[in-house]
């Protein structure tokens, strides 16, 4: 799978902590983070997100997280999957993801 040009991700060196925290201030995005914390890529349409949201609303949350540097969208043909940039985030903001998950 590759990151399609239509889903650009920011360089984490340029991402500010306040932007990450702003993106995660929404309870829906915190729940998405919880699912993505397993390190696997998850299909956008996966029902296990546990969210009763319209597709467009869920897409908005995915976009917000991607633009904040939290996730990347992997594209393989018609399949789109979301993955947490956990290793990169751990280097840029040590302990942040684990702290957020523990507080949840």
Phi and psi in radians as a Rosetta constraint file:
Dihedral C 1 N 2 CA 2 C 2 CIRCULARHARMONIC -2.353 0.35
Dihedral N 2 CA 2 C 2 N 3 CIRCULARHARMONIC 2.800 0.35
Dihedral C 2 N 3 CA 3 C 3 CIRCULARHARMONIC -1.454 0.35
Dihedral N 3 CA 3 C 3 N 4 CIRCULARHARMONIC 1.966 0.35
Dihedral C 3 N 4 CA 4 C 4 CIRCULARHARMONIC -1.196 0.35
Dihedral N 4 CA 4 C 4 N 5 CIRCULARHARMONIC 2.586 0.35
Dihedral C 4 N 5 CA 5 C 5 CIRCULARHARMONIC -1.047 0.35
Dihedral N 5 CA 5 C 5 N 6 CIRCULARHARMONIC -0.447 0.35
Dihedral C 5 N 6 CA 6 C 6 CIRCULARHARMONIC -1.316 0.35
Dihedral N 6 CA 6 C 6 N 7 CIRCULARHARMONIC -0.088 0.35
Dihedral C 6 N 7 CA 7 C 7 CIRCULARHARMONIC -2.186 0.35
Dihedral N 7 CA 7 C 7 N 8 CIRCULARHARMONIC 1.116 0.35
Dihedral C 7 N 8 CA 8 C 8 CIRCULARHARMONIC -1.191 0.35
Dihedral N 8 CA 8 C 8 N 9 CIRCULARHARMONIC 2.577 0.35
Dihedral C 8 N 9 CA 9 C 9 CIRCULARHARMONIC -2.097 0.35
Dihedral N 9 CA 9 C 9 N 10 CIRCULARHARMONIC 2.539 0.35
Dihedral C 9 N 10 CA 10 C 10 CIRCULARHARMONIC -1.289 0.35
Dihedral N 10 CA 10 C 10 N 11 CIRCULARHARMONIC 2.685 0.35
Dihedral C 10 N 11 CA 11 C 11 CIRCULARHARMONIC -1.212 0.35
Dihedral N 11 CA 11 C 11 N 12 CIRCULARHARMONIC 2.166 0.35
Dihedral C 11 N 12 CA 12 C 12 CIRCULARHARMONIC -1.115 0.35
Dihedral N 12 CA 12 C 12 N 13 CIRCULARHARMONIC -0.390 0.35
Dihedral C 12 N 13 CA 13 C 13 CIRCULARHARMONIC -1.103 0.35
Dihedral N 13 CA 13 C 13 N 14 CIRCULARHARMONIC -0.394 0.35
Dihedral C 13 N 14 CA 14 C 14 CIRCULARHARMONIC -1.763 0.35
Dihedral N 14 CA 14 C 14 N 15 CIRCULARHARMONIC -0.059 0.35
Dihedral C 14 N 15 CA 15 C 15 CIRCULARHARMONIC -1.462 0.35
Dihedral N 15 CA 15 C 15 N 16 CIRCULARHARMONIC 2.325 0.35
Dihedral C 15 N 16 CA 16 C 16 CIRCULARHARMONIC -1.683 0.35
Dihedral N 16 CA 16 C 16 N 17 CIRCULARHARMONIC 2.565 0.35
Dihedral C 16 N 17 CA 17 C 17 CIRCULARHARMONIC -0.976 0.35
Dihedral N 17 CA 17 C 17 N 18 CIRCULARHARMONIC -0.686 0.35
Dihedral C 17 N 18 CA 18 C 18 CIRCULARHARMONIC -1.067 0.35
Dihedral N 18 CA 18 C 18 N 19 CIRCULARHARMONIC -0.594 0.35
Dihedral C 18 N 19 CA 19 C 19 CIRCULARHARMONIC -1.206 0.35
Dihedral N 19 CA 19 C 19 N 20 CIRCULARHARMONIC -0.694 0.35
Dihedral C 19 N 20 CA 20 C 20 CIRCULARHARMONIC -1.130 0.35
Dihedral N 20 CA 20 C 20 N 21 CIRCULARHARMONIC -0.809 0.35
Dihedral C 20 N 21 CA 21 C 21 CIRCULARHARMONIC -1.145 0.35
Dihedral N 21 CA 21 C 21 N 22 CIRCULARHARMONIC -0.648 0.35
Dihedral C 21 N 22 CA 22 C 22 CIRCULARHARMONIC -1.088 0.35
Dihedral N 22 CA 22 C 22 N 23 CIRCULARHARMONIC -0.741 0.35
Dihedral C 22 N 23 CA 23 C 23 CIRCULARHARMONIC -1.129 0.35
Dihedral N 23 CA 23 C 23 N 24 CIRCULARHARMONIC -0.585 0.35
Dihedral C 23 N 24 CA 24 C 24 CIRCULARHARMONIC -1.624 0.35
Dihedral N 24 CA 24 C 24 N 25 CIRCULARHARMONIC 0.097 0.35
Dihedral C 24 N 25 CA 25 C 25 CIRCULARHARMONIC -1.266 0.35
Dihedral N 25 CA 25 C 25 N 26 CIRCULARHARMONIC -0.231 0.35
Dihedral C 25 N 26 CA 26 C 26 CIRCULARHARMONIC -1.583 0.35
Dihedral N 26 CA 26 C 26 N 27 CIRCULARHARMONIC 2.266 0.35
Dihedral C 26 N 27 CA 27 C 27 CIRCULARHARMONIC -1.025 0.35
Dihedral N 27 CA 27 C 27 N 28 CIRCULARHARMONIC -0.560 0.35
Dihedral C 27 N 28 CA 28 C 28 CIRCULARHARMONIC -1.122 0.35
Dihedral N 28 CA 28 C 28 N 29 CIRCULARHARMONIC -0.778 0.35
Dihedral C 28 N 29 CA 29 C 29 CIRCULARHARMONIC -1.216 0.35
Dihedral N 29 CA 29 C 29 N 30 CIRCULARHARMONIC -0.539 0.35
Dihedral C 29 N 30 CA 30 C 30 CIRCULARHARMONIC -1.139 0.35
Dihedral N 30 CA 30 C 30 N 31 CIRCULARHARMONIC -0.650 0.35
Dihedral C 30 N 31 CA 31 C 31 CIRCULARHARMONIC -1.178 0.35
Dihedral N 31 CA 31 C 31 N 32 CIRCULARHARMONIC -0.684 0.35
Dihedral C 31 N 32 CA 32 C 32 CIRCULARHARMONIC -1.078 0.35
Dihedral N 32 CA 32 C 32 N 33 CIRCULARHARMONIC -0.756 0.35
Dihedral C 32 N 33 CA 33 C 33 CIRCULARHARMONIC -1.004 0.35
Dihedral N 33 CA 33 C 33 N 34 CIRCULARHARMONIC -0.735 0.35
Dihedral C 33 N 34 CA 34 C 34 CIRCULARHARMONIC -1.016 0.35
Dihedral N 34 CA 34 C 34 N 35 CIRCULARHARMONIC -0.764 0.35
Dihedral C 34 N 35 CA 35 C 35 CIRCULARHARMONIC -1.170 0.35
Dihedral N 35 CA 35 C 35 N 36 CIRCULARHARMONIC -0.764 0.35
Dihedral C 35 N 36 CA 36 C 36 CIRCULARHARMONIC -1.276 0.35
Dihedral N 36 CA 36 C 36 N 37 CIRCULARHARMONIC -0.253 0.35
Dihedral C 36 N 37 CA 37 C 37 CIRCULARHARMONIC -1.114 0.35
Dihedral N 37 CA 37 C 37 N 38 CIRCULARHARMONIC -0.251 0.35
Dihedral C 37 N 38 CA 38 C 38 CIRCULARHARMONIC -1.281 0.35
Dihedral N 38 CA 38 C 38 N 39 CIRCULARHARMONIC -0.111 0.35
Dihedral C 38 N 39 CA 39 C 39 CIRCULARHARMONIC 1.521 0.35
Dihedral N 39 CA 39 C 39 N 40 CIRCULARHARMONIC -0.130 0.35
Dihedral C 39 N 40 CA 40 C 40 CIRCULARHARMONIC -1.587 0.35
Dihedral N 40 CA 40 C 40 N 41 CIRCULARHARMONIC 2.802 0.35
Dihedral C 40 N 41 CA 41 C 41 CIRCULARHARMONIC -1.477 0.35
Dihedral N 41 CA 41 C 41 N 42 CIRCULARHARMONIC 2.361 0.35
Dihedral C 41 N 42 CA 42 C 42 CIRCULARHARMONIC -2.068 0.35
Dihedral N 42 CA 42 C 42 N 43 CIRCULARHARMONIC 2.337 0.35
Dihedral C 42 N 43 CA 43 C 43 CIRCULARHARMONIC -1.020 0.35
Dihedral N 43 CA 43 C 43 N 44 CIRCULARHARMONIC 2.479 0.35
Dihedral C 43 N 44 CA 44 C 44 CIRCULARHARMONIC -1.012 0.35
Dihedral N 44 CA 44 C 44 N 45 CIRCULARHARMONIC -0.601 0.35
Dihedral C 44 N 45 CA 45 C 45 CIRCULARHARMONIC -1.571 0.35
Dihedral N 45 CA 45 C 45 N 46 CIRCULARHARMONIC 0.092 0.35
Dihedral C 45 N 46 CA 46 C 46 CIRCULARHARMONIC -1.071 0.35
Dihedral N 46 CA 46 C 46 N 47 CIRCULARHARMONIC 2.217 0.35
Dihedral C 46 N 47 CA 47 C 47 CIRCULARHARMONIC -1.217 0.35
Dihedral N 47 CA 47 C 47 N 48 CIRCULARHARMONIC -0.326 0.35
Dihedral C 47 N 48 CA 48 C 48 CIRCULARHARMONIC -1.259 0.35
Dihedral N 48 CA 48 C 48 N 49 CIRCULARHARMONIC 0.033 0.35
Dihedral C 48 N 49 CA 49 C 49 CIRCULARHARMONIC -1.071 0.35
Dihedral N 49 CA 49 C 49 N 50 CIRCULARHARMONIC -0.403 0.35
Dihedral C 49 N 50 CA 50 C 50 CIRCULARHARMONIC 1.219 0.35
Dihedral N 50 CA 50 C 50 N 51 CIRCULARHARMONIC 0.471 0.35
Dihedral C 50 N 51 CA 51 C 51 CIRCULARHARMONIC -2.106 0.35
Dihedral N 51 CA 51 C 51 N 52 CIRCULARHARMONIC 2.334 0.35
Dihedral C 51 N 52 CA 52 C 52 CIRCULARHARMONIC -1.701 0.35
Dihedral N 52 CA 52 C 52 N 53 CIRCULARHARMONIC 1.307 0.35
Dihedral C 52 N 53 CA 53 C 53 CIRCULARHARMONIC -2.243 0.35
Dihedral N 53 CA 53 C 53 N 54 CIRCULARHARMONIC 2.679 0.35
Dihedral C 53 N 54 CA 54 C 54 CIRCULARHARMONIC -1.205 0.35
Dihedral N 54 CA 54 C 54 N 55 CIRCULARHARMONIC 2.714 0.35
Dihedral C 54 N 55 CA 55 C 55 CIRCULARHARMONIC -0.986 0.35
Dihedral N 55 CA 55 C 55 N 56 CIRCULARHARMONIC -0.715 0.35
Dihedral C 55 N 56 CA 56 C 56 CIRCULARHARMONIC -1.151 0.35
Dihedral N 56 CA 56 C 56 N 57 CIRCULARHARMONIC -0.640 0.35
Dihedral C 56 N 57 CA 57 C 57 CIRCULARHARMONIC -1.208 0.35
Dihedral N 57 CA 57 C 57 N 58 CIRCULARHARMONIC -0.753 0.35
Dihedral C 57 N 58 CA 58 C 58 CIRCULARHARMONIC -1.083 0.35
Dihedral N 58 CA 58 C 58 N 59 CIRCULARHARMONIC -0.720 0.35
Dihedral C 58 N 59 CA 59 C 59 CIRCULARHARMONIC -1.072 0.35
Dihedral N 59 CA 59 C 59 N 60 CIRCULARHARMONIC -0.667 0.35
Dihedral C 59 N 60 CA 60 C 60 CIRCULARHARMONIC -1.061 0.35
Dihedral N 60 CA 60 C 60 N 61 CIRCULARHARMONIC -0.763 0.35
Dihedral C 60 N 61 CA 61 C 61 CIRCULARHARMONIC -1.133 0.35
Dihedral N 61 CA 61 C 61 N 62 CIRCULARHARMONIC -0.721 0.35
Dihedral C 61 N 62 CA 62 C 62 CIRCULARHARMONIC -1.075 0.35
Dihedral N 62 CA 62 C 62 N 63 CIRCULARHARMONIC -0.749 0.35
Dihedral C 62 N 63 CA 63 C 63 CIRCULARHARMONIC -1.107 0.35
Dihedral N 63 CA 63 C 63 N 64 CIRCULARHARMONIC -0.772 0.35
Dihedral C 63 N 64 CA 64 C 64 CIRCULARHARMONIC -1.037 0.35
Dihedral N 64 CA 64 C 64 N 65 CIRCULARHARMONIC -0.766 0.35
Dihedral C 64 N 65 CA 65 C 65 CIRCULARHARMONIC -1.175 0.35
Dihedral N 65 CA 65 C 65 N 66 CIRCULARHARMONIC -0.687 0.35
Dihedral C 65 N 66 CA 66 C 66 CIRCULARHARMONIC -1.143 0.35
Dihedral N 66 CA 66 C 66 N 67 CIRCULARHARMONIC -0.800 0.35
Dihedral C 66 N 67 CA 67 C 67 CIRCULARHARMONIC -1.170 0.35
Dihedral N 67 CA 67 C 67 N 68 CIRCULARHARMONIC -0.406 0.35
Dihedral C 67 N 68 CA 68 C 68 CIRCULARHARMONIC -1.455 0.35
Dihedral N 68 CA 68 C 68 N 69 CIRCULARHARMONIC -0.086 0.35
Dihedral C 68 N 69 CA 69 C 69 CIRCULARHARMONIC 1.613 0.35
Dihedral N 69 CA 69 C 69 N 70 CIRCULARHARMONIC 0.057 0.35
Dihedral C 69 N 70 CA 70 C 70 CIRCULARHARMONIC -1.351 0.35
Dihedral N 70 CA 70 C 70 N 71 CIRCULARHARMONIC -0.638 0.35
Dihedral C 70 N 71 CA 71 C 71 CIRCULARHARMONIC -2.281 0.35
Dihedral N 71 CA 71 C 71 N 72 CIRCULARHARMONIC 2.959 0.35
Dihedral C 71 N 72 CA 72 C 72 CIRCULARHARMONIC -2.324 0.35
Dihedral N 72 CA 72 C 72 N 73 CIRCULARHARMONIC 2.632 0.35
Dihedral C 72 N 73 CA 73 C 73 CIRCULARHARMONIC -1.827 0.35
Dihedral N 73 CA 73 C 73 N 74 CIRCULARHARMONIC 2.134 0.35
Dihedral C 73 N 74 CA 74 C 74 CIRCULARHARMONIC -1.746 0.35
Dihedral N 74 CA 74 C 74 N 75 CIRCULARHARMONIC 2.294 0.35
Dihedral C 74 N 75 CA 75 C 75 CIRCULARHARMONIC -2.064 0.35
Dihedral N 75 CA 75 C 75 N 76 CIRCULARHARMONIC 2.253 0.35
Dihedral C 75 N 76 CA 76 C 76 CIRCULARHARMONIC -2.385 0.35
Dihedral N 76 CA 76 C 76 N 77 CIRCULARHARMONIC 1.668 0.35
Dihedral C 76 N 77 CA 77 C 77 CIRCULARHARMONIC 1.138 0.35
Dihedral N 77 CA 77 C 77 N 78 CIRCULARHARMONIC -2.104 0.35
Dihedral C 77 N 78 CA 78 C 78 CIRCULARHARMONIC -1.620 0.35
Dihedral N 78 CA 78 C 78 N 79 CIRCULARHARMONIC -0.041 0.35
Dihedral C 78 N 79 CA 79 C 79 CIRCULARHARMONIC -1.554 0.35
Dihedral N 79 CA 79 C 79 N 80 CIRCULARHARMONIC 2.224 0.35
Dihedral C 79 N 80 CA 80 C 80 CIRCULARHARMONIC -2.096 0.35
Dihedral N 80 CA 80 C 80 N 81 CIRCULARHARMONIC 2.179 0.35
Dihedral C 80 N 81 CA 81 C 81 CIRCULARHARMONIC -2.177 0.35
Dihedral N 81 CA 81 C 81 N 82 CIRCULARHARMONIC 2.652 0.35
Dihedral C 81 N 82 CA 82 C 82 CIRCULARHARMONIC -1.933 0.35
Dihedral N 82 CA 82 C 82 N 83 CIRCULARHARMONIC 2.366 0.35
Dihedral C 82 N 83 CA 83 C 83 CIRCULARHARMONIC -2.375 0.35
Dihedral N 83 CA 83 C 83 N 84 CIRCULARHARMONIC 2.410 0.35
Dihedral C 83 N 84 CA 84 C 84 CIRCULARHARMONIC -1.253 0.35
Dihedral N 84 CA 84 C 84 N 85 CIRCULARHARMONIC 2.372 0.35
Dihedral C 84 N 85 CA 85 C 85 CIRCULARHARMONIC -1.492 0.35
Dihedral N 85 CA 85 C 85 N 86 CIRCULARHARMONIC 0.950 0.35
Dihedral C 85 N 86 CA 86 C 86 CIRCULARHARMONIC -1.050 0.35
Dihedral N 86 CA 86 C 86 N 87 CIRCULARHARMONIC -0.831 0.35
Dihedral C 86 N 87 CA 87 C 87 CIRCULARHARMONIC -1.102 0.35
Dihedral N 87 CA 87 C 87 N 88 CIRCULARHARMONIC -0.759 0.35
Dihedral C 87 N 88 CA 88 C 88 CIRCULARHARMONIC -1.143 0.35
Dihedral N 88 CA 88 C 88 N 89 CIRCULARHARMONIC -0.713 0.35
Dihedral C 88 N 89 CA 89 C 89 CIRCULARHARMONIC -1.136 0.35
Dihedral N 89 CA 89 C 89 N 90 CIRCULARHARMONIC -0.633 0.35
Dihedral C 89 N 90 CA 90 C 90 CIRCULARHARMONIC -1.131 0.35
Dihedral N 90 CA 90 C 90 N 91 CIRCULARHARMONIC -0.574 0.35
Dihedral C 90 N 91 CA 91 C 91 CIRCULARHARMONIC -1.283 0.35
Dihedral N 91 CA 91 C 91 N 92 CIRCULARHARMONIC -0.770 0.35
Dihedral C 91 N 92 CA 92 C 92 CIRCULARHARMONIC -1.305 0.35
Dihedral N 92 CA 92 C 92 N 93 CIRCULARHARMONIC -0.735 0.35
Dihedral C 92 N 93 CA 93 C 93 CIRCULARHARMONIC -2.288 0.35
Dihedral N 93 CA 93 C 93 N 94 CIRCULARHARMONIC 1.327 0.35
Dihedral C 93 N 94 CA 94 C 94 CIRCULARHARMONIC -0.943 0.35
Dihedral N 94 CA 94 C 94 N 95 CIRCULARHARMONIC 2.254 0.35
Dihedral C 94 N 95 CA 95 C 95 CIRCULARHARMONIC 1.418 0.35
Dihedral N 95 CA 95 C 95 N 96 CIRCULARHARMONIC -0.154 0.35
Dihedral C 95 N 96 CA 96 C 96 CIRCULARHARMONIC -1.081 0.35
Dihedral N 96 CA 96 C 96 N 97 CIRCULARHARMONIC -0.930 0.35
Dihedral C 96 N 97 CA 97 C 97 CIRCULARHARMONIC -1.088 0.35
Dihedral N 97 CA 97 C 97 N 98 CIRCULARHARMONIC -0.782 0.35
Dihedral C 97 N 98 CA 98 C 98 CIRCULARHARMONIC -1.085 0.35
Dihedral N 98 CA 98 C 98 N 99 CIRCULARHARMONIC -0.688 0.35
Dihedral C 98 N 99 CA 99 C 99 CIRCULARHARMONIC -1.118 0.35
Dihedral N 99 CA 99 C 99 N 100 CIRCULARHARMONIC -0.751 0.35
Dihedral C 99 N 100 CA 100 C 100 CIRCULARHARMONIC -1.134 0.35
Dihedral N 100 CA 100 C 100 N 101 CIRCULARHARMONIC -0.704 0.35
Dihedral C 100 N 101 CA 101 C 101 CIRCULARHARMONIC -1.212 0.35
Dihedral N 101 CA 101 C 101 N 102 CIRCULARHARMONIC -0.659 0.35
Dihedral C 101 N 102 CA 102 C 102 CIRCULARHARMONIC -1.169 0.35
Dihedral N 102 CA 102 C 102 N 103 CIRCULARHARMONIC -0.628 0.35
Dihedral C 102 N 103 CA 103 C 103 CIRCULARHARMONIC -1.283 0.35
Dihedral N 103 CA 103 C 103 N 104 CIRCULARHARMONIC -0.395 0.35
